[in-house]
Amino acid sequence: MAGQGSTGNVIAALASFFIPGLGQLIQGRVLMAVAHFVLAGVLWFFLLGWVIHLWSVIDAALWKSRAA
């Protein structure tokens, strides 16, 4: 995937909008995907899951690959 604003990052951000961590999983960042998913799930019980959910979307949209 290319850098910020690329089609891949937009798709990843949209995926994370629906399921936190899915965008990171699409980008191949498995550990970060699990962290976002678990944190969002746990924090939704305390009505703070929206914070992680939003962070997940922003993180997927702004991520830059080190390989590029």
N, C-alpha and C positions, 0 to 999 in steps of 0.2 A: 504494500500500500504506500501511496505517496504521503505527502505531508498534510498539514492543516488545510482544510477547505477542499480536499480531494473528494471525489465521488465515494470512495471507500469509507472515508471518515464520516461523510454525511449519512451513509447507509448505517454505519455502526452507531452513530448518535441516534438515529431514528429507532434502531433496534433496542438501544438502551432506554429509550423513552418508554417503550412498552414493557420491557423486562430488564430491570437493573442488572448489568453485567453481561447481557447478551452482546452488546457492541464490542466489549473487550474480548469476548470469546471469538467473535468474528475476526477480530484483529490478531488472534492467535495468542492473546495474553491470558492464559488459563488461570493462573493464580490470582490475578487482579479481578478476573470475572467472578471467581468464587468469592473473593472478599467483598465485592460490591453486592452480590446476590445475598450472601449471608447477613452482612451488615444491614442491608435494607429490610430483609425479613425480620430480623431481631428488633430493629428500631421502629418498625411499623406498630409493634405492640405498645410503644411509648409515644405514638403519634409523631415521631421524628423521622420516619422512614423517607419522607419527601426530601430531606436534606441529602441523604445518600443517593436517592433516585436522581436528583438534580446533578449531583456531583458525577454520577455515572454517565449522564448524557454529555456533560461538559468535557469530562476526561476523554471520552471516545471521540468527540469532535476535534479536540485540540492535540491529540496524540501524534507524535512524529516518530517514525521508525528510525532506529539507529543505523540500519542497513543502507538507507538512502542517502 
